[in-house]
Amino acid sequence: MSFASNGSWSAPLEYSKALRKELGQKRGQVGQILLRGDGVQSDSEEGIFWLRRGAADGDADAQYDLGRCYEQGRGVDVDVASAALWYQEAAKQGHDKAICALGYCYAKGEGVQQDQEMAAKLFLRAAQLKMPEGQYNLAVCYARGRGVKKDMERAAEMYMKASLNGHKAATSNLGLIYEEGDGVAKDASRAVEIYKKGWKELKCDVCQYHYARCLFRGVGVPMDKDLAAKVLGPKVWELGSR
């Protein structure tokens, strides 16, 4: 008695795809190591070779990283069309950074036809994935009416979410919204708290400036020019002429 030959046996399609993606991930990682020179001599040409292999095998990280290389001209000539193409491939797999980067492409018209509505939709997808940069960019869309109807309440909501996730620019913008009462009830004291927190916890230079400005002028807090000078240094005296 003998068993049937398995010489013609082939792995199921889904298994083959999964195996190829896993291989692609490893190839992409090799590419990044060579590009950065982590423990090895940096080699941009070889790094790009392996990133391309990983991207072609369907690894989303490799696709995103390759897109960044084309956008920045790292190891390759700048090619915004190729950058957008690889961002799109990674975005199809739900890669949050790629989704946000593709949103930038549509917002600026780089590598794709400019489309503010598409940009806003992509920033929304990134925001739904809890990506701070996506939340911030969506807030800017609502604040300026780019691709969506202007809605300062919605902008404030998204700035708040991005700020809670540690986004510096979102934190300073949130403070300004409270200081000016645009989309939220005007609350200068709350604005000062936000600026101070952004400076202390996030090391946000813009928040540092606004906190010192409020101290210098007595906005939302008792005037204290000496403390303002300690916060901002000699530059604080420039506030007197603004």
N, C-alpha and C positions, 0 to 999 in steps of 0.2 A: 504494500500500500504506500502511496506517495501523495504528498500535498501538491496542490496546484501551484504552479510557478507564480511568484509575485513580481516577476521582472517588469511587468507592464504597469505595476501599481504606481499611482501618483498621489501626492498629498491633496486633500480637499482644497478648493480654491481659497476659502477663508483662512485656512491654516497657512497657506503659501503667502497670502497677503500679510498676515500678522508677522510671519518670519522675516519677510522682506522689510517691513517697517522697523522691526527690532534691529535688523542689520543696518538699516538706514540711520537709526539713532546712534549706533556705535560709530558709523562713518562720520556723522555730523559732529560728534564729540571729538573725534580725532582732528577734524578740520579746525574746530575752535582752539584746541590745544596748540596746533601748529601756528594758527594766526596770532594767538596771544603769547606764544613762547613759554607756556607753562612747563617748566622743567626740561624743556628742549629748546633748541635754537629756533627762533621764529622763522617761518617760511611761508610767506603769503601765497605764493603760487601753489605749493603743495596743499596748503590749508584750503584754498578755494576748490582745488580738485576734489578733496574729500567732502567738503560741504556740498558740492554739486552732486556727488554720488549719493549722499544722505538725503538730499532734497528730492532727487529723482526716485529714490526708494520710498518716498512718501512720509519722511519724518518731518513733522510740523516745525519743530525747533530748528532743524537744519534749513527748512524753507524760509523761515522768518530771518534767521541769521544771514542767509544768502541775500535776501532782500535788503537787509541793512548794509551789507557789503556793497551792493550795487548803488544804493542810495548815497553812501558816504565815500565811494571810490576807494574802498579798502581791499587791496589785492586785485582789483579790477578797475576798469575805467567806469566813471559815473554813468549810470544808465537807469534813469528813473522809470522807464517803461518796464525793464526787467525787474526792477525793485517792486513795482506795483504788481507785476505778474506773480512773483513769489509770495508777496504778502497775501495775495488773493488765494493762492493754493493753501497756505497755512491757515488763513481765515476760514476756509471751507471746513477745516477740522476743529474749529472752535478755539484757535490759538488767540488768547486775549490781546497780547501785544501786537500781533499781526492785524487783528481786526481794527485796533486803534490806529496803527500805522497806515492801513489802507484808507481809513477815514481821513487822515491827513492828506493822502494823495488826492482824494476826491475834493477835499476842501480847497486845496491849492491848485488843482488841475495839473498835477505832476505825474506823468506816465499814464494818465487816464484823462478823459474829458471832465472838466470841472463840473461838479454836481453837489451843491450844498445840501440838498435833501438826502442824497445817498450818504454823504458824510455824517449828517446828523443821525441817520439810521444806524450806521456802523458804530458811532460813539455810544448810541443807546445800547447796542449789543454788548459793547465792552463794559458799559456801566452795569448792565444786568449781570455780568460776570464778576462784578465787584472790583473792577480794575480802577484804581484812583484816577489815572490819567484819562480814562474814558468818562468817568463821572465829571471830572473837571471840564473836559472839552464839551460835553453835553451841556453843562452849566453855561459855558460861554455861548453856545449856540442859542440857548434860551434867552440869555441876557442881551444878545445883539440881534436876535431874530434871524439867524443864519440857518436856512433849511427848515426852520420851524417858526411858528408864530411866537413873537416876543412874549415872554412870560417870566417876570422877575420872581414870582413866588416859586415857580419850578426851578429857576436858576438858583435861588437861595437854598432850596432843598438839596440840589445836586452839589453845590459848593459845600454844604454841611457834610454830606456823605463823604466827599473826597477829603475834606479836612479831617474828619474822624479817622480816615485811613492814612493820615500823615502827609497829605499833599500840601506843599508850601504855598504855591500860588493860590490855591483854592482857599486856604486859611486867610491870607491877606485880603482876598476879594470878599470873603464872608464878613470880615471885620468892616470893610468899607460899606457893605450893604447895610449892616446894622447901624453904622455911624450916620449914613445918609437916609436910612428908612426907606430903602428902595426894594420892595417885595416883602419886607417884614416891618413890624412896628419899630419906629426909630428908637434906638437904645444905645446911646454913646458909651455908657458904662459897660455894657456887654461887649461893645466893639473893643474897648480897652482890654478887657479880659482876654478876648480872642487874640489881639495883637501880642499881648504879653506871653500867652501860652505858645503862640507860634514862634516867638523869639526864643523863649526858654527851652521848649521841648523839641521844636523842629529845626532850630538854628536858622530861622528864616530871616534874612537880612531886611526884606521889605517890611515884615512885621516889626522888626526892631526899630526901623525908621518911624513907622506909624505910631508905635508905642511912645517913643521919645517925643514925637510931634504933639501927641495928646498931652503928655506931661508938661511940655514947654508952653502950650497954649491953654491948658486947663480944660481940655475937651473930655468930658465923661469922667474926670478925675480932678482933684484939687491941683492947681498949678504948682509945679515943682521943677524949676529950671535947673537946680543943682542935680537932682536925680536924673533929669533928662540928659544932662551933660555926662553923667556916669554911664548912662545906657548907650548913648550914641558917640560920645567923645567930642572933640573939638568941632566936628561938623554940625553939632546941634545949633551953633550960633548962626548958621546959615538960615535956620528956620525963621529968624527974626525978620528976614527980608522977603519971606514968601507969604 
